[in-house]
Every structure is written in C-alpha cells, then in structure tokens.
Amino acid sequence: MYKLRAKLQKMLISALVLSVVTGIFSFSVPSAAAASPIKIMPVGDSCTEGMGDPNMGSYRTDLYSHYKNAGLSIDFVGSNQRGPSTLPDRDNEGHSGWTIPQVASNINNWLNTYNPDVVLLWIGGNDILIGGGVNATGLSNLIDQITNLKPNIKLFVSDYYPWPDIVKPYNELIPGIVKQKADAGKSVYFVKLSSVDFIKSSDLSSDNLHLNTTGYSKIAKIWYDSTISVLKSMSEPETLYGDLNGDKKIDSTDLSLLKRYLLGLITEFSVPSSMADVDKNGSINSTDYAMLKKNLLQTGS
C-alpha cells in the first residue's frame, strides 16, 4: 500500500511539472497596471498664474490640450487654481509677484504634498523687476533644492520671452546653469521661451508686460515641443519580458514558445525576439528558459 501511494505521488509530481512545460497548466503573471497620470506641477510667477490672460489660464490652457491630443494622461498639480472653465485641470503653483527666494521657501512643502513627476519652472523675472538684479545663483540653488529632495523628478527650466529688455541678460545665463545640472546627472532640461516668435503689438496684454492669450498660446507650443519626448517616454508601459505571444501576460504558452525556439522548431515570435531575453544579457539561451520556468512555478505556488 505504501509503495503504491509513493508511486502515485511521484506520478502526480511528474504530471505537474510536465503540465507547466507543455501548457496544460496556465500560471499567468498579471500584466503591468495601467500607467498612472503623469503629475505635472507648473511653478513660477504671474506668467505661470496667468496675468495678462483674461481667463488666467496662462500657457497651461493650450499645453493641457496639446498633451491630451498627444494621448498623454496628465494631472496638473498645485495649491493654486487659475484658468477658464474650459480648462479641466487648473492646478498650478503660479504666484504673481513672487521671486526665487519665495518659491524656494515653499517648494519643499509643494513637492511633499503633491509629489509631482514633472516640474515646469519659470521664475526669476521678479528678482530683476522687483528685487533689483539677476539672481542666477538663486536659480541654481533652487534647481538643486528640487532635485535633491526629489532625485527622480523631471525638471524643465525656462527662460523668458524677450520682453522687457531687462530680462535678456538673465535669459543668457539660464542655459549654462541648466547644462551644469544636466552634466552632473540630474534630469534637468532647458526650455527656450526666448525663441518665441514674439510680436509685441499682438502678443502683449494691455499692461505692456504680460502676454495675452495669443502670446501664451505661442509659449504653450514651446513648452510642449520641449517636454513631449520625455513625457512620452515616461508614459510608455513597462516591457514585459517573457511575453512571447503579445497577450500582455506570461504563462506556460510563452514557456512552450521559448522551448520550441531554443530547439529550432520556430525561428521567430509574434513579438520582437528581444522579449525572450528574460535575463536581459543580450542573448537568448537556456538560462532565459530556466528563469521563465522558475518564475512560472513561483507564481503558481
């Protein structure tokens, strides 16, 4: 009786192992969850808040539309809400009259509260107009403050449209500051708003300082063009190595396909062959098969 029971147990174990290899059992690994919206925090002064625009939408109104039209899932975040009723997401950290030190005094709280993935930083004009001088050191320190607190954040730093003339010396310094941070390995990018096709007679509001809706629309396009490639890369789903039939899951069917590939019974998959490189070492061999089989057994246990 004991020998018969042991024999039956051995046969059952063999059948279970065989079923995993041949695909009778199907232990699937859930595909990656849908990507969460990219949280974007626009940070700055009155230009970010929207002064000059009757609806206080600033560049954010058109930028939101550009991102949505590109198929991105985004979420503007911040404690301030400004913009037209047609703008579904009016959150931002634009504060009229603020200087770099004022932003620096609040940025840690904003970052910790809203935990953005991306910051759009447009600041420093009031340091010149109100503070009396270019504050390049303050900008450099603010960039460090943001990236030190949130090392994985994507930080886009802009200069100003070329008006008034007093901002032009500051504009000339910003690319070098950003490059220094990028060269140090920080995810910091320069946005050249000064390259806008600026027409004073049609792009300025009645205060002769801030942009109107036409001007902000031009600025929005520059923000979009300067950020879209990075944001798209952030929204791409994680590669699911081992999914060899493209069904967004990993199961014994994939294991069977890999086995047939290694035996030379098939020469390609319905997905790029790199998906079979489970250990990501640049080659497809029995090690990948062993890893995939182990993962399936662990998932089904």
FIKOL-143938 format. One record per residue (C-alpha): residue number from 1; x, y, z. Coordinates in Angstrom, 2 decimals, always signed. Layout:
! FIKOL-143938
<rec k="NUM" xx="X" yy="Y" zz="Z"/>
...
***
This chain:
! FIKOL-143938
<rec k="1" xx="+0.00" yy="+0.00" zz="+0.00"/>
<rec k="2" xx="+2.83" yy="+2.40" zz="+0.92"/>
<rec k="3" xx="+4.69" yy="+1.65" zz="-2.31"/>
<rec k="4" xx="+1.54" yy="+2.26" zz="-4.35"/>
<rec k="5" xx="+0.93" yy="+5.62" zz="-2.64"/>
<rec k="6" xx="+4.54" yy="+6.70" zz="-3.20"/>
<rec k="7" xx="+4.31" yy="+5.70" zz="-6.84"/>
<rec k="8" xx="+1.10" yy="+7.69" zz="-7.30"/>
<rec k="9" xx="+2.65" yy="+10.76" zz="-5.65"/>
<rec k="10" xx="+5.68" yy="+10.51" zz="-7.93"/>
<rec k="11" xx="+3.43" yy="+10.24" zz="-10.98"/>
<rec k="12" xx="+1.42" yy="+13.29" zz="-9.86"/>
<rec k="13" xx="+4.54" yy="+15.40" zz="-9.36"/>
<rec k="14" xx="+5.82" yy="+14.40" zz="-12.79"/>
<rec k="15" xx="+2.49" yy="+15.30" zz="-14.34"/>
<rec k="16" xx="+2.50" yy="+18.72" zz="-12.69"/>
<rec k="17" xx="+5.99" yy="+19.51" zz="-13.96"/>
<rec k="18" xx="+5.11" yy="+18.28" zz="-17.43"/>
<rec k="19" xx="+1.91" yy="+20.31" zz="-17.47"/>
<rec k="20" xx="+3.83" yy="+23.52" zz="-16.79"/>
<rec k="21" xx="+6.20" yy="+22.81" zz="-19.68"/>
<rec k="22" xx="+3.56" yy="+21.72" zz="-22.18"/>
<rec k="23" xx="+0.98" yy="+24.36" zz="-21.33"/>
<rec k="24" xx="-1.74" yy="+22.19" zz="-19.73"/>
<rec k="25" xx="-1.48" yy="+24.40" zz="-16.65"/>
<rec k="26" xx="-1.52" yy="+28.14" zz="-17.17"/>
<rec k="27" xx="+0.04" yy="+30.24" zz="-14.44"/>
<rec k="28" xx="-0.25" yy="+33.79" zz="-15.69"/>
<rec k="29" xx="+1.59" yy="+36.83" zz="-14.48"/>
<rec k="30" xx="-0.73" yy="+39.85" zz="-14.46"/>
<rec k="31" xx="+0.30" yy="+42.50" zz="-16.92"/>
<rec k="32" xx="+1.51" yy="+45.82" zz="-15.60"/>
<rec k="33" xx="-1.23" yy="+48.05" zz="-14.29"/>
<rec k="34" xx="-2.30" yy="+50.94" zz="-16.43"/>
<rec k="35" xx="+0.11" yy="+53.81" zz="-16.04"/>
<rec k="36" xx="-0.97" yy="+56.50" zz="-13.60"/>
<rec k="37" xx="-1.35" yy="+60.04" zz="-14.93"/>
<rec k="38" xx="+1.89" yy="+61.99" zz="-15.09"/>
<rec k="39" xx="+1.70" yy="+64.60" zz="-12.34"/>
<rec k="40" xx="+2.96" yy="+67.95" zz="-13.61"/>
<rec k="41" xx="+3.49" yy="+70.98" zz="-11.39"/>
<rec k="42" xx="+3.75" yy="+74.34" zz="-13.18"/>
<rec k="43" xx="+5.80" yy="+76.60" zz="-10.87"/>
<rec k="44" xx="+6.50" yy="+80.28" zz="-11.29"/>
<rec k="45" xx="+5.31" yy="+83.85" zz="-11.03"/>
<rec k="46" xx="+2.48" yy="+85.78" zz="-12.68"/>
<rec k="47" xx="+3.40" yy="+84.32" zz="-16.07"/>
<rec k="48" xx="+2.51" yy="+80.86" zz="-14.79"/>
<rec k="49" xx="-0.53" yy="+82.08" zz="-12.88"/>
<rec k="50" xx="-1.87" yy="+83.77" zz="-16.00"/>
<rec k="51" xx="-1.65" yy="+87.54" zz="-15.64"/>
<rec k="52" xx="-2.47" yy="+89.21" zz="-18.95"/>
<rec k="53" xx="-4.86" yy="+86.43" zz="-19.91"/>
<rec k="54" xx="-8.47" yy="+87.45" zz="-19.08"/>
<rec k="55" xx="-9.15" yy="+83.83" zz="-18.12"/>
<rec k="56" xx="-5.91" yy="+83.43" zz="-16.12"/>
<rec k="57" xx="-5.09" yy="+80.25" zz="-18.00"/>
<rec k="58" xx="-1.57" yy="+81.27" zz="-19.00"/>
<rec k="59" xx="+0.22" yy="+78.75" zz="-21.21"/>
<rec k="60" xx="-1.40" yy="+75.96" zz="-19.19"/>
<rec k="61" xx="-4.68" yy="+76.07" zz="-21.12"/>
<rec k="62" xx="-3.19" yy="+75.23" zz="-24.50"/>
<rec k="63" xx="-0.48" yy="+73.00" zz="-23.05"/>
<rec k="64" xx="-3.11" yy="+70.80" zz="-21.42"/>
<rec k="65" xx="-4.85" yy="+70.44" zz="-24.80"/>
<rec k="66" xx="-1.56" yy="+69.65" zz="-26.56"/>
<rec k="67" xx="-0.79" yy="+66.86" zz="-24.10"/>
<rec k="68" xx="-4.29" yy="+65.40" zz="-24.33"/>
<rec k="69" xx="-4.21" yy="+65.49" zz="-28.12"/>
<rec k="70" xx="-0.93" yy="+63.59" zz="-27.96"/>
<rec k="71" xx="-2.66" yy="+60.86" zz="-25.97"/>
<rec k="72" xx="-0.95" yy="+61.60" zz="-22.67"/>
<rec k="73" xx="-2.64" yy="+61.08" zz="-19.32"/>
<rec k="74" xx="-1.57" yy="+64.06" zz="-17.24"/>
<rec k="75" xx="-2.56" yy="+65.72" zz="-13.99"/>
<rec k="76" xx="-1.60" yy="+69.31" zz="-13.24"/>
<rec k="77" xx="-0.98" yy="+69.65" zz="-9.50"/>
<rec k="78" xx="-0.58" yy="+72.56" zz="-7.10"/>
<rec k="79" xx="-2.33" yy="+74.63" zz="-4.46"/>
<rec k="80" xx="-3.41" yy="+77.42" zz="-6.82"/>
<rec k="81" xx="-6.34" yy="+77.12" zz="-9.22"/>
<rec k="82" xx="-6.47" yy="+79.52" zz="-12.15"/>
<rec k="83" xx="-7.87" yy="+79.25" zz="-15.64"/>
<rec k="84" xx="-11.03" yy="+79.20" zz="-17.73"/>
<rec k="85" xx="-13.91" yy="+76.81" zz="-17.15"/>
<rec k="86" xx="-12.88" yy="+75.07" zz="-20.37"/>
<rec k="87" xx="-9.60" yy="+74.02" zz="-18.73"/>
<rec k="88" xx="-10.41" yy="+70.77" zz="-16.89"/>
<rec k="89" xx="-7.33" yy="+70.95" zz="-14.67"/>
<rec k="90" xx="-6.45" yy="+74.39" zz="-13.30"/>
<rec k="91" xx="-4.00" yy="+73.37" zz="-10.55"/>
<rec k="92" xx="-0.65" yy="+75.15" zz="-10.52"/>
<rec k="93" xx="+1.91" yy="+76.94" zz="-8.35"/>
<rec k="94" xx="+1.99" yy="+80.25" zz="-10.18"/>
<rec k="95" xx="+2.15" yy="+83.21" zz="-7.78"/>
<rec k="96" xx="+2.07" yy="+86.78" zz="-9.03"/>
<rec k="97" xx="+4.95" yy="+88.94" zz="-7.88"/>
<rec k="98" xx="+6.93" yy="+86.08" zz="-6.40"/>
<rec k="99" xx="+10.70" yy="+85.87" zz="-6.57"/>
<rec k="100" xx="+13.06" yy="+82.90" zz="-6.47"/>
<rec k="101" xx="+13.52" yy="+83.06" zz="-2.65"/>
<rec k="102" xx="+9.75" yy="+82.99" zz="-2.15"/>
<rec k="103" xx="+9.41" yy="+79.90" zz="-4.32"/>
<rec k="104" xx="+12.37" yy="+78.31" zz="-2.53"/>
<rec k="105" xx="+10.65" yy="+78.88" zz="+0.83"/>
<rec k="106" xx="+7.59" yy="+76.93" zz="-0.31"/>
<rec k="107" xx="+8.82" yy="+74.39" zz="-2.83"/>
<rec k="108" xx="+9.60" yy="+71.63" zz="-0.32"/>
<rec k="109" xx="+6.06" yy="+71.71" zz="+1.00"/>
<rec k="110" xx="+4.62" yy="+71.66" zz="-2.51"/>
<rec k="111" xx="+6.80" yy="+68.77" zz="-3.59"/>
<rec k="112" xx="+6.00" yy="+66.72" zz="-0.50"/>
<rec k="113" xx="+2.28" yy="+67.49" zz="-0.70"/>
<rec k="114" xx="+1.71" yy="+66.82" zz="-4.39"/>
<rec k="115" xx="+4.69" yy="+64.60" zz="-5.25"/>
<rec k="116" xx="+4.89" yy="+65.66" zz="-8.91"/>
<rec k="117" xx="+6.70" yy="+63.62" zz="-11.54"/>
<rec k="118" xx="+7.50" yy="+66.75" zz="-13.53"/>
<rec k="119" xx="+8.07" yy="+70.40" zz="-12.62"/>
<rec k="120" xx="+7.81" yy="+73.22" zz="-15.16"/>
<rec k="121" xx="+9.86" yy="+76.03" zz="-13.61"/>
<rec k="122" xx="+9.55" yy="+79.59" zz="-14.95"/>
<rec k="123" xx="+10.91" yy="+82.01" zz="-12.36"/>
<rec k="124" xx="+13.35" yy="+84.86" zz="-11.82"/>
<rec k="125" xx="+11.74" yy="+87.79" zz="-13.61"/>
<rec k="126" xx="+10.55" yy="+89.48" zz="-10.44"/>
<rec k="127" xx="+14.01" yy="+89.19" zz="-8.92"/>
<rec k="128" xx="+15.02" yy="+91.63" zz="-11.65"/>
<rec k="129" xx="+11.91" yy="+93.81" zz="-11.77"/>
<rec k="130" xx="+11.34" yy="+93.97" zz="-8.01"/>
<rec k="131" xx="+14.49" yy="+92.67" zz="-6.38"/>
<rec k="132" xx="+16.77" yy="+94.81" zz="-8.46"/>
<rec k="133" xx="+19.07" yy="+92.25" zz="-10.03"/>
<rec k="134" xx="+19.64" yy="+88.95" zz="-11.78"/>
<rec k="135" xx="+19.51" yy="+86.04" zz="-9.34"/>
<rec k="136" xx="+21.33" yy="+83.31" zz="-11.22"/>
<rec k="137" xx="+22.73" yy="+81.85" zz="-8.00"/>
<rec k="138" xx="+19.24" yy="+81.65" zz="-6.57"/>
<rec k="139" xx="+18.02" yy="+79.76" zz="-9.63"/>
<rec k="140" xx="+20.94" yy="+77.35" zz="-9.42"/>
<rec k="141" xx="+20.26" yy="+76.71" zz="-5.75"/>
<rec k="142" xx="+16.53" yy="+76.26" zz="-6.38"/>
<rec k="143" xx="+17.23" yy="+73.62" zz="-9.02"/>
<rec k="144" xx="+19.47" yy="+71.79" zz="-6.55"/>
<rec k="145" xx="+16.83" yy="+72.09" zz="-3.84"/>
<rec k="146" xx="+14.20" yy="+70.49" zz="-6.06"/>
<rec k="147" xx="+16.38" yy="+67.70" zz="-7.41"/>
<rec k="148" xx="+17.93" yy="+66.89" zz="-4.04"/>
<rec k="149" xx="+14.51" yy="+66.49" zz="-2.45"/>
<rec k="150" xx="+13.09" yy="+64.56" zz="-5.43"/>
<rec k="151" xx="+16.03" yy="+62.96" zz="-7.29"/>
<rec k="152" xx="+13.79" yy="+61.18" zz="-9.81"/>
<rec k="153" xx="+11.85" yy="+64.26" zz="-10.83"/>
<rec k="154" xx="+11.99" yy="+65.66" zz="-14.36"/>
<rec k="155" xx="+12.66" yy="+69.39" zz="-14.07"/>
<rec k="156" xx="+12.16" yy="+71.72" zz="-17.03"/>
<rec k="157" xx="+13.60" yy="+75.21" zz="-16.55"/>
<rec k="158" xx="+12.70" yy="+78.03" zz="-18.91"/>
<rec k="159" xx="+13.96" yy="+81.47" zz="-19.69"/>
<rec k="160" xx="+11.62" yy="+84.39" zz="-20.53"/>
<rec k="161" xx="+10.12" yy="+85.69" zz="-23.73"/>
<rec k="162" xx="+12.31" yy="+88.60" zz="-24.87"/>
<rec k="163" xx="+10.44" yy="+91.39" zz="-23.10"/>
<rec k="164" xx="+11.20" yy="+93.65" zz="-21.36"/>
<rec k="165" xx="+14.80" yy="+94.06" zz="-22.42"/>
<rec k="166" xx="+15.94" yy="+93.93" zz="-18.81"/>
<rec k="167" xx="+15.35" yy="+90.15" zz="-18.70"/>
<rec k="168" xx="+17.70" yy="+89.39" zz="-21.59"/>
<rec k="169" xx="+20.92" yy="+89.17" zz="-19.51"/>
<rec k="170" xx="+19.18" yy="+86.69" zz="-17.21"/>
<rec k="171" xx="+18.00" yy="+84.66" zz="-20.20"/>
<rec k="172" xx="+21.58" yy="+84.32" zz="-21.39"/>
<rec k="173" xx="+22.67" yy="+82.73" zz="-18.11"/>
<rec k="174" xx="+19.96" yy="+80.11" zz="-17.74"/>
<rec k="175" xx="+21.11" yy="+77.59" zz="-20.41"/>
<rec k="176" xx="+24.53" yy="+77.32" zz="-18.78"/>
<rec k="177" xx="+23.01" yy="+76.75" zz="-15.35"/>
<rec k="178" xx="+20.77" yy="+74.01" zz="-16.68"/>
<rec k="179" xx="+23.61" yy="+72.37" zz="-18.60"/>
<rec k="180" xx="+25.74" yy="+72.28" zz="-15.47"/>
<rec k="181" xx="+22.99" yy="+70.40" zz="-13.62"/>
<rec k="182" xx="+22.36" yy="+68.03" zz="-16.52"/>
<rec k="183" xx="+26.08" yy="+67.29" zz="-16.81"/>
<rec k="184" xx="+26.02" yy="+66.37" zz="-13.12"/>
<rec k="185" xx="+23.47" yy="+63.67" zz="-13.89"/>
<rec k="186" xx="+20.30" yy="+65.49" zz="-12.91"/>
<rec k="187" xx="+17.17" yy="+65.20" zz="-15.06"/>
<rec k="188" xx="+17.06" yy="+68.93" zz="-15.79"/>
<rec k="189" xx="+16.13" yy="+70.33" zz="-19.19"/>
<rec k="190" xx="+16.19" yy="+73.80" zz="-20.71"/>
<rec k="191" xx="+13.11" yy="+75.33" zz="-22.35"/>
<rec k="192" xx="+13.95" yy="+78.27" zz="-24.59"/>
<rec k="193" xx="+10.91" yy="+80.52" zz="-24.38"/>
<rec k="194" xx="+13.03" yy="+83.38" zz="-25.67"/>
<rec k="195" xx="+12.91" yy="+81.70" zz="-29.09"/>
<rec k="196" xx="+9.20" yy="+82.53" zz="-29.39"/>
<rec k="197" xx="+8.10" yy="+84.40" zz="-32.49"/>
<rec k="198" xx="+7.37" yy="+87.41" zz="-30.32"/>
<rec k="199" xx="+5.34" yy="+90.25" zz="-31.81"/>
<rec k="200" xx="+4.97" yy="+92.99" zz="-29.27"/>
<rec k="201" xx="+1.92" yy="+94.57" zz="-30.88"/>
<rec k="202" xx="-0.11" yy="+91.35" zz="-30.89"/>
<rec k="203" xx="+1.35" yy="+89.18" zz="-28.12"/>
<rec k="204" xx="+1.35" yy="+91.58" zz="-25.14"/>
<rec k="205" xx="-1.61" yy="+92.38" zz="-22.92"/>
<rec k="206" xx="-2.74" yy="+95.90" zz="-22.14"/>
<rec k="207" xx="-0.30" yy="+96.15" zz="-19.22"/>
<rec k="208" xx="+2.56" yy="+96.06" zz="-21.75"/>
<rec k="209" xx="+4.38" yy="+93.45" zz="-19.65"/>
<rec k="210" xx="+2.49" yy="+90.16" zz="-19.58"/>
<rec k="211" xx="+1.45" yy="+88.09" zz="-22.55"/>
<rec k="212" xx="-2.12" yy="+87.91" zz="-23.77"/>
<rec k="213" xx="-3.85" yy="+84.70" zz="-24.86"/>
<rec k="214" xx="-2.14" yy="+84.82" zz="-28.26"/>
<rec k="215" xx="+1.27" yy="+85.13" zz="-26.67"/>
<rec k="216" xx="+0.59" yy="+82.39" zz="-24.14"/>
<rec k="217" xx="-0.54" yy="+80.08" zz="-26.95"/>
<rec k="218" xx="+2.85" yy="+80.51" zz="-28.59"/>
<rec k="219" xx="+4.59" yy="+79.82" zz="-25.28"/>
<rec k="220" xx="+2.48" yy="+76.70" zz="-24.74"/>
<rec k="221" xx="+3.72" yy="+75.25" zz="-28.01"/>
<rec k="222" xx="+7.33" yy="+75.73" zz="-26.94"/>
<rec k="223" xx="+6.66" yy="+74.06" zz="-23.59"/>
<rec k="224" xx="+5.02" yy="+71.18" zz="-25.42"/>
<rec k="225" xx="+7.77" yy="+70.73" zz="-28.00"/>
<rec k="226" xx="+10.43" yy="+70.85" zz="-25.27"/>
<rec k="227" xx="+8.77" yy="+68.31" zz="-22.98"/>
<rec k="228" xx="+6.80" yy="+65.86" zz="-25.10"/>
<rec k="229" xx="+9.58" yy="+63.35" zz="-25.83"/>
<rec k="230" xx="+10.44" yy="+62.99" zz="-22.15"/>
<rec k="231" xx="+6.80" yy="+62.75" zz="-21.10"/>
<rec k="232" xx="+6.04" yy="+60.15" zz="-23.75"/>
<rec k="233" xx="+8.94" yy="+58.01" zz="-22.54"/>
<rec k="234" xx="+7.51" yy="+58.26" zz="-19.02"/>
<rec k="235" xx="+4.09" yy="+57.08" zz="-20.17"/>
<rec k="236" xx="+5.28" yy="+54.02" zz="-22.09"/>
<rec k="237" xx="+4.28" yy="+50.74" zz="-20.40"/>
<rec k="238" xx="+7.00" yy="+48.66" zz="-18.83"/>
<rec k="239" xx="+8.39" yy="+45.98" zz="-21.14"/>
<rec k="240" xx="+7.06" yy="+42.57" zz="-20.15"/>
<rec k="241" xx="+9.98" yy="+40.26" zz="-20.91"/>
<rec k="242" xx="+8.82" yy="+36.70" zz="-21.47"/>
<rec k="243" xx="+5.52" yy="+37.64" zz="-23.11"/>
<rec k="244" xx="+6.27" yy="+35.94" zz="-26.42"/>
<rec k="245" xx="+2.81" yy="+35.99" zz="-27.98"/>
<rec k="246" xx="+1.91" yy="+39.59" zz="-27.13"/>
<rec k="247" xx="-1.11" yy="+38.84" zz="-24.95"/>
<rec k="248" xx="+0.16" yy="+41.08" zz="-22.11"/>
<rec k="249" xx="+0.70" yy="+38.17" zz="-19.73"/>
<rec k="250" xx="+3.27" yy="+35.48" zz="-19.12"/>
<rec k="251" xx="+2.11" yy="+31.88" zz="-18.91"/>
<rec k="252" xx="+3.06" yy="+28.37" zz="-19.99"/>
<rec k="253" xx="+2.26" yy="+29.20" zz="-23.61"/>
<rec k="254" xx="+5.22" yy="+31.58" zz="-23.58"/>
<rec k="255" xx="+7.38" yy="+28.91" zz="-21.97"/>
<rec k="256" xx="+6.41" yy="+26.46" zz="-24.69"/>
<rec k="257" xx="+7.22" yy="+29.02" zz="-27.40"/>
<rec k="258" xx="+10.64" yy="+29.66" zz="-25.90"/>
<rec k="259" xx="+11.34" yy="+25.92" zz="-25.71"/>
<rec k="260" xx="+10.41" yy="+25.48" zz="-29.38"/>
<rec k="261" xx="+12.61" yy="+28.43" zz="-30.30"/>
<rec k="262" xx="+15.61" yy="+27.00" zz="-28.47"/>
<rec k="263" xx="+15.05" yy="+23.59" zz="-30.11"/>
<rec k="264" xx="+14.99" yy="+25.24" zz="-33.53"/>
<rec k="265" xx="+11.37" yy="+24.34" zz="-34.20"/>
<rec k="266" xx="+10.49" yy="+28.00" zz="-34.73"/>
<rec k="267" xx="+12.73" yy="+30.89" zz="-35.72"/>
<rec k="268" xx="+10.72" yy="+33.89" zz="-34.55"/>
<rec k="269" xx="+7.89" yy="+35.06" zz="-32.33"/>
<rec k="270" xx="+4.95" yy="+37.32" zz="-33.00"/>
<rec k="271" xx="+6.79" yy="+39.94" zz="-30.92"/>
<rec k="272" xx="+10.40" yy="+41.15" zz="-31.17"/>
<rec k="273" xx="+12.80" yy="+38.36" zz="-30.25"/>
<rec k="274" xx="+14.33" yy="+40.60" zz="-27.58"/>
<rec k="275" xx="+11.24" yy="+39.84" zz="-25.46"/>
<rec k="276" xx="+12.67" yy="+36.34" zz="-24.97"/>
<rec k="277" xx="+15.84" yy="+37.72" zz="-23.40"/>
<rec k="278" xx="+14.45" yy="+37.30" zz="-19.90"/>
<rec k="279" xx="+17.74" yy="+37.97" zz="-18.11"/>
<rec k="280" xx="+18.44" yy="+40.95" zz="-20.42"/>
<rec k="281" xx="+22.03" yy="+39.95" zz="-21.16"/>
<rec k="282" xx="+21.76" yy="+40.30" zz="-24.92"/>
<rec k="283" xx="+21.38" yy="+36.62" zz="-25.82"/>
<rec k="284" xx="+18.58" yy="+34.06" zz="-25.78"/>
<rec k="285" xx="+19.52" yy="+30.68" zz="-24.33"/>
<rec k="286" xx="+18.65" yy="+28.02" zz="-21.78"/>
<rec k="287" xx="+19.23" yy="+30.47" zz="-18.94"/>
<rec k="288" xx="+16.26" yy="+32.52" zz="-20.13"/>
<rec k="289" xx="+14.19" yy="+29.34" zz="-20.31"/>
<rec k="290" xx="+15.17" yy="+28.34" zz="-16.77"/>
<rec k="291" xx="+14.35" yy="+31.82" zz="-15.42"/>
<rec k="292" xx="+10.97" yy="+31.89" zz="-17.14"/>
<rec k="293" xx="+10.12" yy="+28.40" zz="-15.89"/>
<rec k="294" xx="+11.17" yy="+29.33" zz="-12.35"/>
<rec k="295" xx="+9.03" yy="+32.47" zz="-12.41"/>
<rec k="296" xx="+6.02" yy="+30.49" zz="-13.55"/>
<rec k="297" xx="+6.46" yy="+27.88" zz="-10.84"/>
<rec k="298" xx="+6.80" yy="+30.59" zz="-8.19"/>
<rec k="299" xx="+3.76" yy="+32.44" zz="-9.45"/>
<rec k="300" xx="+1.67" yy="+29.30" zz="-9.43"/>
<rec k="301" xx="+2.75" yy="+28.16" zz="-5.98"/>
***
